[in-house]
Amino acid sequence: MKKFIISFTYLSVLLSNDIIVDKSKAYNIKNNYAKFDRFTKHGGHGNYDIQSRDRITLPSNFPILGATFTLEAMTFTADTSTGLHQKVIGTEHWKGNYSFTSPNITFLNKNEIYYGFSSNGNEIMRQIRNVRKPNTWHHVAFTYDGDKGRLYVDGVQVDSTNNPTKWSGKVPDATPIGFIGSRFRGNLDEVRVWNIVRTEAQIKANMDSLQDLNSTGLVAYYSMDTDENFNIIDRSPNEHHATIDHAEIKQDLYSDNCQEPNG
């Protein structure tokens, strides 16, 4: 994520009781993120027209993942009560149909995460409850090593597959990942796709940002920076730049040196 600094200078107003209102402070635009709203006119609830909802569309030539991969993203959503599927990353499938789907991470109700892929047209998916909280930024990662799938939340493994017959030796169908944030309600950032398995230590050490853009196995890295045409930049050397469809790109502001007001 590129970092910029904007400085705003405010006058300190000193009243008779020397009440501190504010002081000169620097705000850092630390982070861009993508905001998605499935309940706007772009992504209305119950609207299955895939051309009319917030999402980020990956290029049509996006590489197809094989038998080893890692998906990861920073996620934020308040929408934990609905049973509808919110796609963090993957292909667009509705009403629970996950045949011929790419590797994906999907949010469901009751703070659930649904993750997996399809192989030979059959769903290879797993569902785990109560691993995320509403109104909280969480880093989520899904790895597959050709034998087991593993799910990490905030750099800690919270689940792994326990059905060798279903998972071991399976290869994802040749369906490329198509979208980020499809029918999602919330914010996404730091989305990365790898064609290797990242270790728990690697995942935890790089949740907030990835400094080595030439890391082995990096397929795409979307930190939600945009180019002059307002496309999402793939910061990996592969340049799989993505298209914004109605989603908003916003910026976080924070201050390291703001004195607490007392009036």
PyMOL commands that set and color helices and strands:
alter all, ss='L'
color gray80, all
select helices_A, chain A and resi 164-167+200-205
alter helices_A, ss='H'
color red, helices_A
select strands_A, chain A and resi 4-8+25-36+55-57+69-76+86-90+104-108+112-119+122-128+138-144+149-153+156-160+179-180+186-194+218-226+232-234+243-245+248-255
alter strands_A, ss='S'
color yellow, strands_A
deselect
rebuild
show_as cartoon
